[in-house]
Each structure stands twice: as C-alpha cells, then as structure tokens.
Amino acid sequence: MRKHICGLALALAVVIGGLGGCGYGAGSYRFAGQDLKGARLAGTCLDMAVSSHPLGRRFAPMVTYAMGNRCDADAPIDLRRARVWARTVDGTRIPLVPRDPRYDLRAAALAGAWVASVTVEYAFDPVPSMLPALREICVDVTGVAAGFTGVVCLDPEAS
C-alpha cells in the first residue's frame, strides 16, 4: 500500500498511487502537468474526479477518487460516505461495500492547495451465487465532502 498526499498521511483503503507535490490550481483538475481523470465534480473546497480503475475486476470493481483542494484551509473528506453499487446488464442493482480488511478507510482532511489520489476496491454485498456481467458502477458522492451531491456512473471496463 502506497500513500502520498504532499506529506499528509491520509490512510484510506487500497491507496495505490498518489500525486506528488503541492500547489493545486483551483478548478483546474490538473496537477504537475497531469489531468485528474474521470467524471468531474466540485464541492465547497474540493474538486474531485471519479473513475473506474483498470486493475478492477468483474468480481472486485475499483474506483479512483482524485481530489484537489482549492481552498487554503483543510477540507474534511470521508469516502466511507460514498454509496456505491453495480448495475448488471439486465438492470439489477447490487450494492458494493469497500474492501477494507485493515480498517484504513476513515475520515481525514486534505490540506489547502494539496492533491490526493485514492483507489478503493469494492466487493458485492451480498455476494451473488454467480458473478454477473456488469454494465456500470455508480457512486453517490453526497456527503463525502462539503458541497458534494450527485451520482456518477462509470463503465467498469474503462480506465
């Protein structure tokens, strides 16, 4: 597990990468010459891009949350509040829960002008008897951080 948020240890489940350095530009969704990839959302202080992760598997989808704090003050964030589900090709909705065997997923704060990239692996809840073909993974970000509302649906095969 790798964690890096400009020196701030933000312990979250399955952190598999980070964006180094500091100095996020408000509303840019860019840092160190790279885009924060995914569906873009804006809260009170945080810009967030949500995307499916290419290492996700049909039985364990992964979602990457890339965040930039456009405020000077710390911005509280709690990815445990994200409600995530899979929708099968036949339209069935299956709840997903974060795989967090070490209980790393918890509320934290992202310092002003800093960035973070966190990837969380999810599991079916309950586990279906047969692995379904997935059409999309949906994430309700309401309440994850101040000002966030809405649902983002992602192609589970996209990266």
C-alpha positions, 0 to 999 in steps of 0.5 A: 500500500502506497500513500502520498498526499504532499506529506499528509498521511491520509490512510484510506483503503487500497491507496495505490498511487498518489500525486506528488507535490503541492500547489493545486490550481483551483478548478483546474483538475490538473496537477504537475502537468497531469489531468485528474481523470474521470467524471468531474465534480466540485464541492465547497473546497474540493474538486474531485474526479471519479473513475473506474480503475483498470486493475478492477475486476468483474468480481472486485470493481475499483474506483479512483477518487482524485481530489484537489483542494482549492481552498487554503484551509483543510477540507474534511473528506470521508469516502466511507460516505460514498454509496456505491453499487453495480448495475448488471446488464439486465438492470439489477442493482447490487450494492458494493461495500469497500474492501477494507480488511485493515480498517484504513478507510476513515475520515481525514482532511486534505490540506489547502492547495494539496492533491490526493489520489485514492483507489478503493476496491469494492466487493458485492454485498451480498455476494451473488451465487454467480458473478454477473456481467456488469454494465456500470458502477455508480457512486453517490458522492453526497456527503463525502465532502462539503458541497458534494451531491450527485451520482456518477456512473462509470463503465467498469471496463474503462480506465 
